[in-house]
Amino acid sequence: MKFTYYGHACFSVEAGDKTLLFDPFITPNPLAKGIDAGKIAADFVLVSHGHGDHVADVSDIAKRTGATVIASYEVGTWFEGKGVKNVQAMNHGGAAKTDFGRVKLTSAIHSSSMPDGSYGGNPCGFVVESAPGNFYYSGDTALTYDMKLVGELNKLDFAVFPIGDFFTMGIDDALRAAEFVGVSKFVGVHYDTFPPIKLDRDAALAAARKAGKELLLPAIGETITI
């Protein structure tokens, strides 16, 4: 599968002939100033929770592309209220068949509120199953023992975890999460954007090597094959 990183916790995955875009926060992100959000393709936009650094470009991208927004119920209905036409508002533990395969919402330990202060429900992660492969995006979260269930119930090719610490897991907890879900490689996101989450890249890569895991840290705008 092709994975493109757009900075912070925003990335896309090509699953067959569909492009899945996650947590688009591009326009307000100074580290992503080289990315034109108006040119990003998306068939689906998956939103893990309501914070501004995960939803900033959702409406514009969804309206331009006609993409279906997949999110928890409160986040999804908030976007419907903003004029987004195609919304799949789900809830935790629920799964749905889609044009790319199947998606299931998982639990995450974090907080959630919409940019206008509206209630953002509970944050979530996603297990994505598709013909090219399966992966897990935890969303913003602390390490949780529930991740063991993700590994027991799904055969995953890779995972995507926040590693910036302070607001989410740091690298040590992300490595434990990789063990829990049964992956040998994972992409690190949610780092460097703000001073409290500045990543010591060399230390993180060394910790991953010591743990026998492959930590992938693509540059902003870079596409890699996983």
N, C-alpha and C positions, 0 to 999 in steps of 0.2 A: 504494500500500500504506500501511496505517496503522502507524505506529511509535510505541511508548510507551516512555519512558525511566523506569526505576525506580531510578536511581542507580548509581554505580560502573560496572561493566561489565554490568549487568543491563538487559535491554530485551526487548520483545516485538514481533513483526511479525505482522500479520494477512495471511496468504497465502490468498486465497480465503475459504473458510469455516473455516479452521483457524488457531489461534493458536499461534505458535512463541515460546517463552520461552527466553531465553539467560542462562546463568550467574547464577542467582538468589542474590543476596547482599543481603537486604533487612532481615531482623529484626535482625542485629547492626550494621547501618549507621546511625549516628546521623544522617546527612544524609537518610535515608529514613524518619525516624520518622513522617512523615505517610502512609506507605503501609502498608496492611494486607495482609500477604502471604497471609493466609487468605482473601482475596477475589479474588486474582489468578487469571484463567482461563488454562488451558494445555491444548492437545491434544498438544503435544510440548515436551519440555524438552531443549535442546541444551547440553551442557557441554563447554567447551573444554579444561579441565584440572582437576587435583585440589585446588588451593589453596582454603583456607577462604573467601576473599573471592570465590569463584565457585561454591561448592557448598553454602553454608550452609542454604539453604531448599529444596534439590532434593528430598530425601526427603519432607518434609511436603507440598509442592505436588504431587509425583507421586502420592503415596498418596491425597491428597484428591481430585484431579481424574481419576485414572486415566490421566494422560498417559504417553506413551512417552518414556523417556529415551534420547537419542542421544548417544553419547560414544565415546571411544577404548576399546579392549578392557579395559584394566586399570581404568579409571574406571567403565565400565559394569558389570563383574562385581563391583566393590566395592559398588555400589548394590544389585545383586541380593542380595549378602550382608546388606544392611541391610533387606531385605524389600520392595524396590521390585519390583513384579510385571512391569511392561512395560519391558523394556530392549532397546535395539538397540545392541550393543557392536560397534563397527566398528574399522577401522584405517586408517592414512594412505594416501591414494591410492585408497581404496575408495569406491564410490558405491552408493546404494540408492534404489530407487523407494519413494515414500511416499504417504500420502493427500494431501499437499500438492504433490507433484511429485517432486523428486529432490534428494538431498543428497550431497555429496562431502566427505570429510575432507581437509584440506590441512595442509601442514607449518607449524609455528610454532617459533620459537627462543625458548625460555623454560625453565622447570623445572616439575615437577609432583610433588606428594606429597599424599596424602589427609590429612584432619584428624587421624587417629589414627596417622599416621606410615607407613601402608602405601604401597607403591610405587604411584605414580600414572601410570606409563607416560610416553609423550611427549605434550607439549601439542599441540593442533591448532587449526585454524580450519575454517570451513565455507563451501562454495559452495552456495547454495540456489537451485534453479530451481523456479519455480511459474508458473501461468497469469498471475497479475497482474504478475509481474516476477521478475528475478533479482538476487541481491545476494551480497556476500562479507563475512563477519565473520572478521577475521584472528585473533581471540583475542589473548591477551597474547603479544606477539612483538617481537623486534627487526626492523628492516628486513632483508629478504632478497631476493636476486635471483630466488628461486623465484616471487615474486609476478608476475614478468613472464609466467610460464607461465599463471597464473590469468587474466591479461588476454588472452593469446593464445588460450586455449581456451574462454573464456566471454564472452558479451556481457552486461555488468552494468549495472543501473540505478543502483545506489549501492553504497557499501561502509561498513563500520563498523570504525574503527581506534582503538586506544588512543593517547592523546596526552599523557598525564601525565608522560612521561619517567621517569627514575630506575629504575623496574622494567620499563619497556617503551619502545617508541618515544616520542619527543616529536613536537611538531608538524612540525618540519622533515622528519624521516624519514617521518612520515605523509603529508606532501604528496608526497614521492617515491614512496611506496607507491601513492598515488592515480594518479600517472602510470603506474606499472608495470601496474596492473590496468585502466587505461583508463576511470576514472570522473571526472566533472566535479563530483560532490558526494559528500560522505561525512559520517557522523555521528561525532563525537568522543566517546569513553568513557574510563573508567579515569583519572579525574582528580579532584582536590579531596578525596577521601575521607580521605587521610592527609597529614600535613605535607609529606613529600618530593614529593608529586605535585600540589601546589597549582598551579593553572593561571592564568597571566596571560591572561585571556580576550581582552582587547582586542588584545594582541600576537598571539595565535593567529589571531584573525579577520583582523587586518591582514595577517599572513603568507599566509593563504589567499587573500585578495583579490589580493595582489601576484602570487601564483602562478596566478591565474585559476581558482581552485577555490572551491566553495561549501562552507564548513564549517558544519554544523548542530550546535547545542548546545542541545537542548531542556532545559527545566527538569525536575527530578525530578517525576514524576507527569504530565508533559505528553504529549499525543498529537499527533503531526504527520502529515501526509500527504506521502509522498515519491513 
